[in-house]
Amino acid sequence: MTATLNGYAAKSIEELPTLWDGFAKLVRAGLEITAFGANIMDLPPDYSTTSHDEADSGQQELYVALRGSGSVDVGGARLPLDTEHLVRVDAGTARALSSGPDGLRVLCIGGAPGKAYEPPHWSSTGE
């Protein structure tokens, strides 16, 4: 069910626009969020993303596991990421996401402290 009305928007995760063959679900674009960035990443079992640091964007990022488990790998530490653990990483700190044997669906929320949100171009349209 899709609903976009005055004051709110609602969609199922499967209705969101996607990138990279469905690996990323564009929450911000799909729900027309303008205040912060939000995407869902579906990591297959035993997978690791490329490390990045958000130094250019200045964004803090919050990672929330929706299903499965894994970790956020920061500075040699493997911080658990599952339905009982949250992880926040500041801009300029390198991080990579890793999934466990059952994969990981993770909600990634980002914004630059003290600044208006400016979405990256890649996050505005789906495939």
CNS distance restraints for C-alpha pairs under 8 A (distance, minus, plus):
assign (resid   1 and name CA) (resid  10 and name CA) 7.80 0.50 0.50
assign (resid   1 and name CA) (resid  11 and name CA) 6.00 0.50 0.50
assign (resid   1 and name CA) (resid  12 and name CA) 6.53 0.50 0.50
assign (resid   2 and name CA) (resid   9 and name CA) 7.87 0.50 0.50
assign (resid   2 and name CA) (resid  10 and name CA) 5.90 0.50 0.50
assign (resid   2 and name CA) (resid  11 and name CA) 4.71 0.50 0.50
assign (resid   2 and name CA) (resid  12 and name CA) 7.19 0.50 0.50
assign (resid   2 and name CA) (resid  15 and name CA) 7.57 0.50 0.50
assign (resid   3 and name CA) (resid   9 and name CA) 5.52 0.50 0.50
assign (resid   3 and name CA) (resid  10 and name CA) 5.08 0.50 0.50
assign (resid   3 and name CA) (resid  11 and name CA) 6.45 0.50 0.50
assign (resid   4 and name CA) (resid   8 and name CA) 6.23 0.50 0.50
assign (resid   4 and name CA) (resid   9 and name CA) 4.25 0.50 0.50
assign (resid   4 and name CA) (resid  10 and name CA) 6.35 0.50 0.50
assign (resid   4 and name CA) (resid  31 and name CA) 7.78 0.50 0.50
assign (resid   5 and name CA) (resid   9 and name CA) 6.14 0.50 0.50
assign (resid   9 and name CA) (resid  31 and name CA) 5.67 0.50 0.50
assign (resid   9 and name CA) (resid  32 and name CA) 7.72 0.50 0.50
assign (resid  10 and name CA) (resid  31 and name CA) 6.71 0.50 0.50
assign (resid  11 and name CA) (resid  15 and name CA) 6.08 0.50 0.50
assign (resid  11 and name CA) (resid  16 and name CA) 7.02 0.50 0.50
assign (resid  11 and name CA) (resid  30 and name CA) 7.79 0.50 0.50
assign (resid  11 and name CA) (resid  31 and name CA) 7.29 0.50 0.50
assign (resid  12 and name CA) (resid  16 and name CA) 7.05 0.50 0.50
assign (resid  13 and name CA) (resid  25 and name CA) 7.32 0.50 0.50
assign (resid  13 and name CA) (resid  27 and name CA) 7.99 0.50 0.50
assign (resid  15 and name CA) (resid  30 and name CA) 7.97 0.50 0.50
assign (resid  16 and name CA) (resid  25 and name CA) 5.82 0.50 0.50
assign (resid  16 and name CA) (resid  26 and name CA) 5.97 0.50 0.50
assign (resid  16 and name CA) (resid  27 and name CA) 6.40 0.50 0.50
assign (resid  16 and name CA) (resid  30 and name CA) 5.13 0.50 0.50
assign (resid  16 and name CA) (resid  31 and name CA) 8.00 0.50 0.50
assign (resid  17 and name CA) (resid  25 and name CA) 5.90 0.50 0.50
assign (resid  17 and name CA) (resid  26 and name CA) 5.46 0.50 0.50
assign (resid  17 and name CA) (resid  27 and name CA) 7.81 0.50 0.50
assign (resid  17 and name CA) (resid  29 and name CA) 7.48 0.50 0.50
assign (resid  17 and name CA) (resid  30 and name CA) 6.04 0.50 0.50
assign (resid  17 and name CA) (resid 125 and name CA) 7.02 0.50 0.50
assign (resid  17 and name CA) (resid 126 and name CA) 4.70 0.50 0.50
assign (resid  17 and name CA) (resid 127 and name CA) 7.09 0.50 0.50
assign (resid  18 and name CA) (resid  22 and name CA) 5.13 0.50 0.50
assign (resid  18 and name CA) (resid  23 and name CA) 7.21 0.50 0.50
assign (resid  18 and name CA) (resid  24 and name CA) 5.46 0.50 0.50
assign (resid  18 and name CA) (resid  25 and name CA) 4.54 0.50 0.50
assign (resid  18 and name CA) (resid  26 and name CA) 5.81 0.50 0.50
assign (resid  18 and name CA) (resid 125 and name CA) 7.97 0.50 0.50
assign (resid  18 and name CA) (resid 126 and name CA) 4.77 0.50 0.50
assign (resid  18 and name CA) (resid 127 and name CA) 5.88 0.50 0.50
assign (resid  19 and name CA) (resid  23 and name CA) 6.29 0.50 0.50
assign (resid  19 and name CA) (resid  24 and name CA) 5.15 0.50 0.50
assign (resid  19 and name CA) (resid  25 and name CA) 6.64 0.50 0.50
assign (resid  19 and name CA) (resid  26 and name CA) 7.60 0.50 0.50
assign (resid  19 and name CA) (resid 126 and name CA) 5.39 0.50 0.50
assign (resid  19 and name CA) (resid 127 and name CA) 5.42 0.50 0.50
assign (resid  20 and name CA) (resid  24 and name CA) 6.43 0.50 0.50
assign (resid  20 and name CA) (resid 127 and name CA) 7.57 0.50 0.50
assign (resid  21 and name CA) (resid 127 and name CA) 7.83 0.50 0.50
assign (resid  22 and name CA) (resid  42 and name CA) 7.75 0.50 0.50
assign (resid  23 and name CA) (resid  41 and name CA) 5.70 0.50 0.50
assign (resid  23 and name CA) (resid  42 and name CA) 5.16 0.50 0.50
assign (resid  23 and name CA) (resid  43 and name CA) 6.89 0.50 0.50
assign (resid  24 and name CA) (resid  39 and name CA) 6.68 0.50 0.50
assign (resid  24 and name CA) (resid  40 and name CA) 5.67 0.50 0.50
assign (resid  24 and name CA) (resid  41 and name CA) 4.60 0.50 0.50
assign (resid  24 and name CA) (resid  42 and name CA) 6.44 0.50 0.50
assign (resid  25 and name CA) (resid  39 and name CA) 5.65 0.50 0.50
assign (resid  25 and name CA) (resid  40 and name CA) 4.93 0.50 0.50
assign (resid  25 and name CA) (resid  41 and name CA) 6.33 0.50 0.50
assign (resid  26 and name CA) (resid  30 and name CA) 5.82 0.50 0.50
assign (resid  26 and name CA) (resid  38 and name CA) 7.01 0.50 0.50
assign (resid  26 and name CA) (resid  39 and name CA) 4.88 0.50 0.50
assign (resid  26 and name CA) (resid  40 and name CA) 6.66 0.50 0.50
assign (resid  26 and name CA) (resid 123 and name CA) 6.53 0.50 0.50
assign (resid  26 and name CA) (resid 124 and name CA) 7.64 0.50 0.50
assign (resid  26 and name CA) (resid 125 and name CA) 7.87 0.50 0.50
assign (resid  26 and name CA) (resid 126 and name CA) 7.23 0.50 0.50
assign (resid  27 and name CA) (resid  31 and name CA) 5.93 0.50 0.50
assign (resid  27 and name CA) (resid  33 and name CA) 7.86 0.50 0.50
assign (resid  27 and name CA) (resid  38 and name CA) 5.33 0.50 0.50
assign (resid  27 and name CA) (resid  39 and name CA) 4.82 0.50 0.50
assign (resid  27 and name CA) (resid  40 and name CA) 6.71 0.50 0.50
assign (resid  28 and name CA) (resid  32 and name CA) 5.62 0.50 0.50
assign (resid  28 and name CA) (resid  33 and name CA) 4.72 0.50 0.50
assign (resid  28 and name CA) (resid  34 and name CA) 7.23 0.50 0.50
assign (resid  28 and name CA) (resid  36 and name CA) 7.54 0.50 0.50
assign (resid  28 and name CA) (resid  37 and name CA) 5.74 0.50 0.50
assign (resid  28 and name CA) (resid  38 and name CA) 5.05 0.50 0.50
assign (resid  28 and name CA) (resid  39 and name CA) 6.54 0.50 0.50
assign (resid  28 and name CA) (resid 123 and name CA) 7.89 0.50 0.50
assign (resid  28 and name CA) (resid 124 and name CA) 7.92 0.50 0.50
assign (resid  29 and name CA) (resid  33 and name CA) 6.48 0.50 0.50
assign (resid  29 and name CA) (resid 123 and name CA) 6.99 0.50 0.50
assign (resid  29 and name CA) (resid 124 and name CA) 5.48 0.50 0.50
assign (resid  29 and name CA) (resid 125 and name CA) 6.91 0.50 0.50
assign (resid  33 and name CA) (resid  37 and name CA) 7.50 0.50 0.50
assign (resid  34 and name CA) (resid 117 and name CA) 6.98 0.50 0.50
assign (resid  35 and name CA) (resid 116 and name CA) 7.15 0.50 0.50
assign (resid  35 and name CA) (resid 117 and name CA) 5.67 0.50 0.50
assign (resid  36 and name CA) (resid 109 and name CA) 7.11 0.50 0.50
assign (resid  36 and name CA) (resid 110 and name CA) 5.93 0.50 0.50
assign (resid  36 and name CA) (resid 111 and name CA) 5.20 0.50 0.50
assign (resid  36 and name CA) (resid 117 and name CA) 5.54 0.50 0.50
assign (resid  36 and name CA) (resid 119 and name CA) 7.95 0.50 0.50
assign (resid  37 and name CA) (resid 108 and name CA) 7.89 0.50 0.50
assign (resid  37 and name CA) (resid 109 and name CA) 5.49 0.50 0.50
assign (resid  37 and name CA) (resid 110 and name CA) 4.87 0.50 0.50
assign (resid  37 and name CA) (resid 111 and name CA) 6.17 0.50 0.50
assign (resid  37 and name CA) (resid 117 and name CA) 7.45 0.50 0.50
assign (resid  37 and name CA) (resid 119 and name CA) 6.66 0.50 0.50
assign (resid  38 and name CA) (resid 107 and name CA) 6.98 0.50 0.50
assign (resid  38 and name CA) (resid 108 and name CA) 5.50 0.50 0.50
assign (resid  38 and name CA) (resid 109 and name CA) 4.38 0.50 0.50
assign (resid  38 and name CA) (resid 110 and name CA) 6.35 0.50 0.50
assign (resid  39 and name CA) (resid 107 and name CA) 5.85 0.50 0.50
assign (resid  39 and name CA) (resid 108 and name CA) 5.28 0.50 0.50
assign (resid  39 and name CA) (resid 109 and name CA) 6.70 0.50 0.50
assign (resid  40 and name CA) (resid 105 and name CA) 6.77 0.50 0.50
assign (resid  40 and name CA) (resid 106 and name CA) 5.49 0.50 0.50
assign (resid  40 and name CA) (resid 107 and name CA) 4.45 0.50 0.50
assign (resid  40 and name CA) (resid 108 and name CA) 6.02 0.50 0.50
assign (resid  41 and name CA) (resid 104 and name CA) 7.89 0.50 0.50
assign (resid  41 and name CA) (resid 105 and name CA) 5.69 0.50 0.50
assign (resid  41 and name CA) (resid 106 and name CA) 5.34 0.50 0.50
assign (resid  41 and name CA) (resid 107 and name CA) 6.58 0.50 0.50
assign (resid  41 and name CA) (resid 108 and name CA) 7.50 0.50 0.50
assign (resid  42 and name CA) (resid 103 and name CA) 7.47 0.50 0.50
assign (resid  42 and name CA) (resid 104 and name CA) 5.90 0.50 0.50
assign (resid  42 and name CA) (resid 105 and name CA) 4.49 0.50 0.50
assign (resid  42 and name CA) (resid 106 and name CA) 6.60 0.50 0.50
assign (resid  43 and name CA) (resid  47 and name CA) 6.29 0.50 0.50
assign (resid  43 and name CA) (resid  48 and name CA) 7.84 0.50 0.50
assign (resid  43 and name CA) (resid  98 and name CA) 7.71 0.50 0.50
assign (resid  43 and name CA) (resid  99 and name CA) 6.16 0.50 0.50
assign (resid  43 and name CA) (resid 103 and name CA) 5.50 0.50 0.50
assign (resid  43 and name CA) (resid 104 and name CA) 5.08 0.50 0.50
assign (resid  43 and name CA) (resid 105 and name CA) 6.23 0.50 0.50
assign (resid  44 and name CA) (resid  99 and name CA) 6.93 0.50 0.50
assign (resid  44 and name CA) (resid 102 and name CA) 7.48 0.50 0.50
assign (resid  44 and name CA) (resid 103 and name CA) 4.55 0.50 0.50
assign (resid  44 and name CA) (resid 104 and name CA) 6.67 0.50 0.50
assign (resid  45 and name CA) (resid  99 and name CA) 5.80 0.50 0.50
assign (resid  45 and name CA) (resid 100 and name CA) 5.67 0.50 0.50
assign (resid  45 and name CA) (resid 101 and name CA) 4.71 0.50 0.50
assign (resid  45 and name CA) (resid 102 and name CA) 5.11 0.50 0.50
assign (resid  45 and name CA) (resid 103 and name CA) 3.80 0.50 0.50
assign (resid  45 and name CA) (resid 104 and name CA) 7.22 0.50 0.50
assign (resid  46 and name CA) (resid  98 and name CA) 6.90 0.50 0.50
assign (resid  46 and name CA) (resid  99 and name CA) 5.10 0.50 0.50
assign (resid  46 and name CA) (resid 100 and name CA) 5.04 0.50 0.50
assign (resid  46 and name CA) (resid 101 and name CA) 5.33 0.50 0.50
assign (resid  46 and name CA) (resid 102 and name CA) 7.69 0.50 0.50
assign (resid  46 and name CA) (resid 103 and name CA) 6.54 0.50 0.50
assign (resid  47 and name CA) (resid  98 and name CA) 5.54 0.50 0.50
assign (resid  47 and name CA) (resid  99 and name CA) 5.32 0.50 0.50
assign (resid  47 and name CA) (resid 100 and name CA) 7.50 0.50 0.50
assign (resid  47 and name CA) (resid 103 and name CA) 7.58 0.50 0.50
assign (resid  48 and name CA) (resid  96 and name CA) 6.69 0.50 0.50
assign (resid  48 and name CA) (resid  97 and name CA) 5.58 0.50 0.50
assign (resid  48 and name CA) (resid  98 and name CA) 4.18 0.50 0.50
assign (resid  48 and name CA) (resid  99 and name CA) 6.51 0.50 0.50
assign (resid  49 and name CA) (resid  96 and name CA) 5.42 0.50 0.50
assign (resid  49 and name CA) (resid  97 and name CA) 5.37 0.50 0.50
assign (resid  49 and name CA) (resid  98 and name CA) 6.49 0.50 0.50
assign (resid  50 and name CA) (resid  96 and name CA) 5.87 0.50 0.50
assign (resid  50 and name CA) (resid  97 and name CA) 7.89 0.50 0.50
assign (resid  51 and name CA) (resid  94 and name CA) 6.04 0.50 0.50
assign (resid  51 and name CA) (resid  95 and name CA) 5.11 0.50 0.50
assign (resid  51 and name CA) (resid  96 and name CA) 4.39 0.50 0.50
assign (resid  51 and name CA) (resid  97 and name CA) 7.83 0.50 0.50
assign (resid  52 and name CA) (resid  93 and name CA) 7.96 0.50 0.50
assign (resid  52 and name CA) (resid  94 and name CA) 5.16 0.50 0.50
assign (resid  52 and name CA) (resid  95 and name CA) 5.62 0.50 0.50
assign (resid  52 and name CA) (resid  96 and name CA) 6.68 0.50 0.50
assign (resid  53 and name CA) (resid  91 and name CA) 5.93 0.50 0.50
assign (resid  53 and name CA) (resid  92 and name CA) 4.86 0.50 0.50
assign (resid  53 and name CA) (resid  93 and name CA) 4.97 0.50 0.50
assign (resid  53 and name CA) (resid  94 and name CA) 4.05 0.50 0.50
assign (resid  53 and name CA) (resid  95 and name CA) 6.15 0.50 0.50
assign (resid  54 and name CA) (resid  58 and name CA) 5.82 0.50 0.50
assign (resid  54 and name CA) (resid  59 and name CA) 5.84 0.50 0.50
assign (resid  54 and name CA) (resid  60 and name CA) 7.72 0.50 0.50
assign (resid  54 and name CA) (resid  90 and name CA) 7.93 0.50 0.50
assign (resid  54 and name CA) (resid  91 and name CA) 4.85 0.50 0.50
assign (resid  54 and name CA) (resid  92 and name CA) 5.75 0.50 0.50
assign (resid  54 and name CA) (resid  93 and name CA) 7.45 0.50 0.50
assign (resid  54 and name CA) (resid  94 and name CA) 7.75 0.50 0.50
assign (resid  55 and name CA) (resid  59 and name CA) 7.45 0.50 0.50
assign (resid  55 and name CA) (resid  91 and name CA) 5.06 0.50 0.50
assign (resid  55 and name CA) (resid  92 and name CA) 4.30 0.50 0.50
assign (resid  55 and name CA) (resid  93 and name CA) 7.63 0.50 0.50
assign (resid  57 and name CA) (resid  91 and name CA) 7.51 0.50 0.50
assign (resid  57 and name CA) (resid 112 and name CA) 7.14 0.50 0.50
assign (resid  58 and name CA) (resid  91 and name CA) 5.03 0.50 0.50
assign (resid  58 and name CA) (resid  92 and name CA) 7.41 0.50 0.50
assign (resid  58 and name CA) (resid 111 and name CA) 7.71 0.50 0.50
assign (resid  58 and name CA) (resid 112 and name CA) 5.18 0.50 0.50
assign (resid  58 and name CA) (resid 113 and name CA) 7.70 0.50 0.50
assign (resid  59 and name CA) (resid  90 and name CA) 6.72 0.50 0.50
assign (resid  59 and name CA) (resid  91 and name CA) 5.13 0.50 0.50
assign (resid  59 and name CA) (resid 110 and name CA) 5.76 0.50 0.50
assign (resid  59 and name CA) (resid 111 and name CA) 4.75 0.50 0.50
assign (resid  59 and name CA) (resid 112 and name CA) 4.10 0.50 0.50
assign (resid  59 and name CA) (resid 113 and name CA) 7.10 0.50 0.50
assign (resid  60 and name CA) (resid  88 and name CA) 7.00 0.50 0.50
assign (resid  60 and name CA) (resid  89 and name CA) 5.71 0.50 0.50
assign (resid  60 and name CA) (resid  90 and name CA) 4.38 0.50 0.50
assign (resid  60 and name CA) (resid  91 and name CA) 5.29 0.50 0.50
assign (resid  60 and name CA) (resid 110 and name CA) 5.51 0.50 0.50
assign (resid  60 and name CA) (resid 111 and name CA) 5.67 0.50 0.50
assign (resid  60 and name CA) (resid 112 and name CA) 5.98 0.50 0.50
assign (resid  60 and name CA) (resid 113 and name CA) 7.31 0.50 0.50
assign (resid  61 and name CA) (resid  88 and name CA) 5.58 0.50 0.50
assign (resid  61 and name CA) (resid  89 and name CA) 5.36 0.50 0.50
assign (resid  61 and name CA) (resid  90 and name CA) 6.51 0.50 0.50
assign (resid  61 and name CA) (resid  91 and name CA) 7.78 0.50 0.50
assign (resid  61 and name CA) (resid 108 and name CA) 6.59 0.50 0.50
assign (resid  61 and name CA) (resid 109 and name CA) 5.50 0.50 0.50
assign (resid  61 and name CA) (resid 110 and name CA) 4.34 0.50 0.50
assign (resid  61 and name CA) (resid 111 and name CA) 6.85 0.50 0.50
assign (resid  62 and name CA) (resid  86 and name CA) 7.25 0.50 0.50
assign (resid  62 and name CA) (resid  87 and name CA) 5.77 0.50 0.50
assign (resid  62 and name CA) (resid  88 and name CA) 4.40 0.50 0.50
assign (resid  62 and name CA) (resid  89 and name CA) 6.61 0.50 0.50
assign (resid  62 and name CA) (resid 107 and name CA) 7.99 0.50 0.50
assign (resid  62 and name CA) (resid 108 and name CA) 5.73 0.50 0.50
assign (resid  62 and name CA) (resid 109 and name CA) 5.10 0.50 0.50
assign (resid  62 and name CA) (resid 110 and name CA) 6.34 0.50 0.50
assign (resid  63 and name CA) (resid  81 and name CA) 7.70 0.50 0.50
assign (resid  63 and name CA) (resid  86 and name CA) 5.89 0.50 0.50
assign (resid  63 and name CA) (resid  87 and name CA) 5.24 0.50 0.50
assign (resid  63 and name CA) (resid  88 and name CA) 6.35 0.50 0.50
assign (resid  63 and name CA) (resid 106 and name CA) 6.44 0.50 0.50
assign (resid  63 and name CA) (resid 107 and name CA) 5.80 0.50 0.50
assign (resid  63 and name CA) (resid 108 and name CA) 4.83 0.50 0.50
assign (resid  63 and name CA) (resid 109 and name CA) 6.63 0.50 0.50
assign (resid  64 and name CA) (resid  81 and name CA) 7.23 0.50 0.50
assign (resid  64 and name CA) (resid  82 and name CA) 7.45 0.50 0.50
assign (resid  64 and name CA) (resid  83 and name CA) 7.34 0.50 0.50
assign (resid  64 and name CA) (resid  85 and name CA) 7.43 0.50 0.50
assign (resid  64 and name CA) (resid  86 and name CA) 5.34 0.50 0.50
assign (resid  64 and name CA) (resid  87 and name CA) 7.08 0.50 0.50
assign (resid  64 and name CA) (resid 106 and name CA) 5.51 0.50 0.50
assign (resid  64 and name CA) (resid 107 and name CA) 5.06 0.50 0.50
assign (resid  64 and name CA) (resid 108 and name CA) 6.58 0.50 0.50
assign (resid  65 and name CA) (resid  69 and name CA) 6.91 0.50 0.50
assign (resid  65 and name CA) (resid  81 and name CA) 6.10 0.50 0.50
assign (resid  65 and name CA) (resid  82 and name CA) 4.98 0.50 0.50
assign (resid  65 and name CA) (resid  83 and name CA) 5.28 0.50 0.50
assign (resid  65 and name CA) (resid  85 and name CA) 7.64 0.50 0.50
assign (resid  65 and name CA) (resid  86 and name CA) 7.37 0.50 0.50
assign (resid  65 and name CA) (resid 104 and name CA) 6.94 0.50 0.50
assign (resid  65 and name CA) (resid 105 and name CA) 5.94 0.50 0.50
assign (resid  65 and name CA) (resid 106 and name CA) 4.35 0.50 0.50
assign (resid  65 and name CA) (resid 107 and name CA) 6.23 0.50 0.50
assign (resid  66 and name CA) (resid  82 and name CA) 7.50 0.50 0.50
assign (resid  66 and name CA) (resid  83 and name CA) 6.22 0.50 0.50
assign (resid  66 and name CA) (resid 104 and name CA) 7.64 0.50 0.50
assign (resid  66 and name CA) (resid 105 and name CA) 5.41 0.50 0.50
assign (resid  66 and name CA) (resid 106 and name CA) 5.50 0.50 0.50
assign (resid  66 and name CA) (resid 107 and name CA) 6.74 0.50 0.50
assign (resid  67 and name CA) (resid  82 and name CA) 7.07 0.50 0.50
assign (resid  67 and name CA) (resid  83 and name CA) 6.60 0.50 0.50
assign (resid  67 and name CA) (resid 104 and name CA) 5.87 0.50 0.50
assign (resid  67 and name CA) (resid 105 and name CA) 5.24 0.50 0.50
assign (resid  67 and name CA) (resid 106 and name CA) 7.25 0.50 0.50
assign (resid  68 and name CA) (resid  82 and name CA) 6.40 0.50 0.50
assign (resid  68 and name CA) (resid  83 and name CA) 7.67 0.50 0.50
assign (resid  68 and name CA) (resid  99 and name CA) 7.74 0.50 0.50
assign (resid  68 and name CA) (resid 100 and name CA) 7.24 0.50 0.50
assign (resid  68 and name CA) (resid 102 and name CA) 5.75 0.50 0.50
assign (resid  68 and name CA) (resid 103 and name CA) 5.54 0.50 0.50
assign (resid  68 and name CA) (resid 104 and name CA) 4.46 0.50 0.50
assign (resid  68 and name CA) (resid 105 and name CA) 6.39 0.50 0.50
assign (resid  69 and name CA) (resid  80 and name CA) 7.75 0.50 0.50
assign (resid  69 and name CA) (resid  81 and name CA) 5.78 0.50 0.50
assign (resid  69 and name CA) (resid  82 and name CA) 4.46 0.50 0.50
assign (resid  69 and name CA) (resid  83 and name CA) 7.44 0.50 0.50
assign (resid  69 and name CA) (resid  99 and name CA) 5.98 0.50 0.50
assign (resid  69 and name CA) (resid 100 and name CA) 5.45 0.50 0.50
assign (resid  69 and name CA) (resid 102 and name CA) 7.15 0.50 0.50
assign (resid  69 and name CA) (resid 103 and name CA) 6.61 0.50 0.50
assign (resid  69 and name CA) (resid 104 and name CA) 5.29 0.50 0.50
assign (resid  70 and name CA) (resid  80 and name CA) 6.17 0.50 0.50
assign (resid  70 and name CA) (resid  81 and name CA) 5.16 0.50 0.50
assign (resid  70 and name CA) (resid  82 and name CA) 6.39 0.50 0.50
assign (resid  70 and name CA) (resid  97 and name CA) 7.42 0.50 0.50
assign (resid  70 and name CA) (resid  98 and name CA) 5.32 0.50 0.50
assign (resid  70 and name CA) (resid  99 and name CA) 4.03 0.50 0.50
assign (resid  70 and name CA) (resid 100 and name CA) 4.69 0.50 0.50
assign (resid  70 and name CA) (resid 103 and name CA) 7.52 0.50 0.50
assign (resid  70 and name CA) (resid 104 and name CA) 6.39 0.50 0.50
assign (resid  71 and name CA) (resid  78 and name CA) 5.72 0.50 0.50
assign (resid  71 and name CA) (resid  79 and name CA) 5.20 0.50 0.50
assign (resid  71 and name CA) (resid  80 and name CA) 4.46 0.50 0.50
assign (resid  71 and name CA) (resid  81 and name CA) 4.62 0.50 0.50
assign (resid  71 and name CA) (resid  82 and name CA) 7.75 0.50 0.50
assign (resid  71 and name CA) (resid  97 and name CA) 5.92 0.50 0.50
assign (resid  71 and name CA) (resid  98 and name CA) 5.23 0.50 0.50
assign (resid  71 and name CA) (resid  99 and name CA) 6.50 0.50 0.50
assign (resid  71 and name CA) (resid 100 and name CA) 7.95 0.50 0.50
assign (resid  72 and name CA) (resid  78 and name CA) 5.83 0.50 0.50
assign (resid  72 and name CA) (resid  79 and name CA) 5.15 0.50 0.50
assign (resid  72 and name CA) (resid  80 and name CA) 6.58 0.50 0.50
assign (resid  72 and name CA) (resid  81 and name CA) 6.50 0.50 0.50
assign (resid  72 and name CA) (resid  87 and name CA) 7.24 0.50 0.50
assign (resid  72 and name CA) (resid  95 and name CA) 6.48 0.50 0.50
assign (resid  72 and name CA) (resid  96 and name CA) 5.76 0.50 0.50
assign (resid  72 and name CA) (resid  97 and name CA) 4.71 0.50 0.50
assign (resid  72 and name CA) (resid  98 and name CA) 6.35 0.50 0.50
assign (resid  73 and name CA) (resid  77 and name CA) 5.64 0.50 0.50
assign (resid  73 and name CA) (resid  78 and name CA) 4.54 0.50 0.50
assign (resid  73 and name CA) (resid  79 and name CA) 6.13 0.50 0.50
assign (resid  73 and name CA) (resid  95 and name CA) 5.44 0.50 0.50
assign (resid  73 and name CA) (resid  96 and name CA) 5.18 0.50 0.50
assign (resid  73 and name CA) (resid  97 and name CA) 6.21 0.50 0.50
assign (resid  73 and name CA) (resid  98 and name CA) 7.29 0.50 0.50
assign (resid  74 and name CA) (resid  78 and name CA) 6.51 0.50 0.50
assign (resid  74 and name CA) (resid  79 and name CA) 7.39 0.50 0.50
assign (resid  74 and name CA) (resid  93 and name CA) 7.34 0.50 0.50
assign (resid  74 and name CA) (resid  94 and name CA) 6.14 0.50 0.50
assign (resid  74 and name CA) (resid  95 and name CA) 4.85 0.50 0.50
assign (resid  74 and name CA) (resid  96 and name CA) 7.01 0.50 0.50
assign (resid  75 and name CA) (resid  93 and name CA) 7.87 0.50 0.50
assign (resid  75 and name CA) (resid  94 and name CA) 7.02 0.50 0.50
assign (resid  75 and name CA) (resid  95 and name CA) 7.53 0.50 0.50
assign (resid  79 and name CA) (resid  87 and name CA) 7.38 0.50 0.50
assign (resid  80 and name CA) (resid  85 and name CA) 6.41 0.50 0.50
assign (resid  80 and name CA) (resid  86 and name CA) 7.99 0.50 0.50
assign (resid  81 and name CA) (resid  85 and name CA) 5.22 0.50 0.50
assign (resid  81 and name CA) (resid  86 and name CA) 6.13 0.50 0.50
assign (resid  81 and name CA) (resid  87 and name CA) 6.97 0.50 0.50
assign (resid  82 and name CA) (resid  86 and name CA) 7.43 0.50 0.50
assign (resid  89 and name CA) (resid  93 and name CA) 6.71 0.50 0.50
assign (resid  89 and name CA) (resid  95 and name CA) 7.63 0.50 0.50
assign (resid  99 and name CA) (resid 103 and name CA) 5.08 0.50 0.50
assign (resid  99 and name CA) (resid 104 and name CA) 5.22 0.50 0.50
assign (resid 100 and name CA) (resid 104 and name CA) 6.91 0.50 0.50
assign (resid 111 and name CA) (resid 115 and name CA) 7.96 0.50 0.50
assign (resid 111 and name CA) (resid 117 and name CA) 6.09 0.50 0.50
assign (resid 112 and name CA) (resid 116 and name CA) 7.42 0.50 0.50
assign (resid 112 and name CA) (resid 117 and name CA) 6.71 0.50 0.50
assign (resid 119 and name CA) (resid 123 and name CA) 6.66 0.50 0.50
assign (resid 119 and name CA) (resid 124 and name CA) 7.25 0.50 0.50
assign (resid 120 and name CA) (resid 124 and name CA) 7.25 0.50 0.50
